[in-house]
């Protein structure tokens, strides 16, 4: 089926390396997101795994069918010999991407503690289905007035859900780990910088409670599937978090250490991207100036090369001005 010929295209939502996503009105389904593969000569990356990845993405949406918070699959077509004929029709999901909210330094009328709770619920649902997202980034989490949704499983994996009890597995990061690394650390660091320590501490306490509930519910799932040792591992993780929750001052300090480590890492990771480097460097200085006890020898060792980099960037700016 040629999507462009059969339906009226309302908008092109995404033009990826090997696929295109359209916003389409389909009489029998209503407003939809339709993804189709490009023809082989239009691919911007290797075609070797394109069909297998597209097939896997369809299987993921089939596993998520009926679960709120994910696009619902309506129809699909697979043909390995004619790649441009492959398509996937999904329900349309309204919402704002986190990347759109960043311009406002997070619209906390949308990214609320309640919405964060819903994300943890969706992570648990994915774990139960044996689905790893792998890209829980700013463009793949949508916030709306009432709901939050996770989209785009192009990089997803399908595994045995009974091995998804560890925080990190030898072959992949868990959904919780990916969410923390790609979304939550960015969010918390920005909230601290733009909204202040009081809002940051409230969010961090809420997140700790979310993780506590996440591990408890995961333990129940493991027990229901005759995995008592894995359930015990998860319960120990839950109780460790509960111990921290019962010590608010200690938990606040842990949260600050977390965003400090994240900001230092981001600064070094983006040495060649001046704006990203400067933002993280300034954030590190802000955290340390407001919490001098966090200036450990290890952090000091990181700061020296960062200071040299700042002086170098300043010299470049002066040269440009001349």
Secondary structure, 3 states (H helix, E strand, C coil): CCHHHHCCEEEEEEECCCEEEEEEEECCCEEEEEEEECCHHHCCCCCCCHHHHHHHHHHHHHHCCCCCCECCEEEEECCCCCHHHCEEEEECCCCEEHHHHHCCCCCCCCCCHHHHHHHHHHHHHHHHCCEECCCCCCCCEEECCCCEEECCCCCCEECCHHHCCCCEECCEECHHHHHHHHHHHHHHHHHHHHHCHHHHHHHHHHHHHHHHHHHHHHHHHHHHCCCHHHHHHHHHHHHHHHHHHCCHHHHHHHHHHHHHHHHHHHHHHCCCCHHHHHHHHHHHHHHHHHCHHHCCHHHHHHHHHHHHHHHHHHHHHHHHHC
